[in-house]
Amino acid sequence: MIERGAVVRSSIVMHGCRIGAGAIVDHAILDKEVTVGPGAVVGTGEPVANARQPGTLSSGITVVGKAAAIPSGARIGRGCIIGPDLAEEAVGNVASGATVLS
């Protein structure tokens, strides 16, 4: 479900995802059942390679794992990997090229 005022650009959003009001998802892949809180931004800043997986994730696309929760108002950079099943408290703001796992 994409709520009022949310924007999704150049992204893949699997089923069961919820993108909150006013959120932006740009150049990202969201696995199943991902929640993006209201006003959060996934895919912000300049495209960079992921620091842990530069050979695999080098174009600036951000990948969010199954059932992860991005908190309201969070800023997730480009080229990030957000692991599956992460609660909002485990994610927060993430710099471009970073990886957040359990």
C-alpha positions in Angstrom: 0.0 0.0 0.0 1.3 3.4 -0.9 -0.2 6.1 1.2 -1.2 9.6 0.2 1.6 11.9 -0.8 4.2 9.1 -1.0 6.5 9.0 -4.0 8.0 5.9 -5.6 10.5 6.4 -8.4 12.6 3.9 -10.4 12.1 1.2 -7.8 10.8 -2.3 -7.3 8.3 -2.8 -4.5 7.3 -6.4 -3.7 3.9 -7.3 -2.4 2.8 -6.6 1.1 4.9 -3.4 1.5 3.6 -0.3 3.1 5.0 3.1 2.2 3.8 5.8 4.6 2.3 9.2 3.8 4.9 11.6 2.4 7.6 9.0 2.2 10.0 8.8 -0.8 11.4 5.6 -2.3 13.9 6.3 -5.1 16.2 3.8 -6.9 15.4 1.0 -4.4 14.4 -2.6 -4.2 12.0 -3.4 -1.3 11.5 -7.0 -0.5 8.1 -8.4 0.7 6.4 -6.8 3.7 8.8 -3.9 4.1 7.4 -0.9 6.0 8.6 2.6 5.2 7.4 5.1 7.8 5.7 8.4 7.1 8.1 11.0 5.8 11.1 8.6 5.5 13.3 8.7 2.4 14.9 5.6 1.0 17.6 6.4 -1.6 18.8 9.9 -0.9 22.1 11.5 -1.9 24.6 10.7 -4.6 24.9 7.2 -6.0 27.7 5.2 -4.4 28.8 1.6 -4.3 28.0 -0.4 -1.2 31.1 -0.6 1.1 30.7 -4.3 1.8 29.5 -5.5 -1.6 31.0 -3.0 -4.2 31.2 -5.6 -6.9 27.5 -6.5 -6.6 25.9 -3.3 -5.6 27.7 -0.5 -7.4 25.1 1.6 -9.1 23.6 3.3 -6.0 20.5 1.1 -5.7 19.4 0.6 -2.1 18.1 -2.9 -1.1 15.8 -3.4 1.8 15.3 -7.0 3.1 12.1 -8.8 3.8 9.9 -7.4 6.6 12.4 -4.6 7.5 10.9 -1.5 9.1 12.2 2.0 8.1 11.3 4.4 10.9 9.3 7.6 10.3 11.4 10.5 9.1 14.5 8.3 8.6 17.0 9.0 5.8 18.5 6.0 4.0 21.3 6.8 1.5 22.0 5.3 -1.9 23.9 2.0 -2.3 22.7 0.7 1.1 21.8 -2.8 2.2 19.2 -3.0 5.0 18.9 -6.6 6.3 15.7 -8.5 6.6 13.4 -8.5 9.7 15.0 -5.4 11.2 12.8 -3.4 13.6 12.7 0.4 13.4 15.0 0.8 16.4 17.7 -1.1 14.5 17.6 1.0 11.4 17.5 4.8 12.0 19.4 7.0 9.5 21.9 5.2 7.2 24.7 6.9 5.2 25.1 6.1 1.5 27.1 2.9 0.9 26.4 1.5 4.4 25.1 -1.9 5.4 22.8 -2.6 8.4 22.3 -6.2 9.4 20.9 -7.7 12.6 
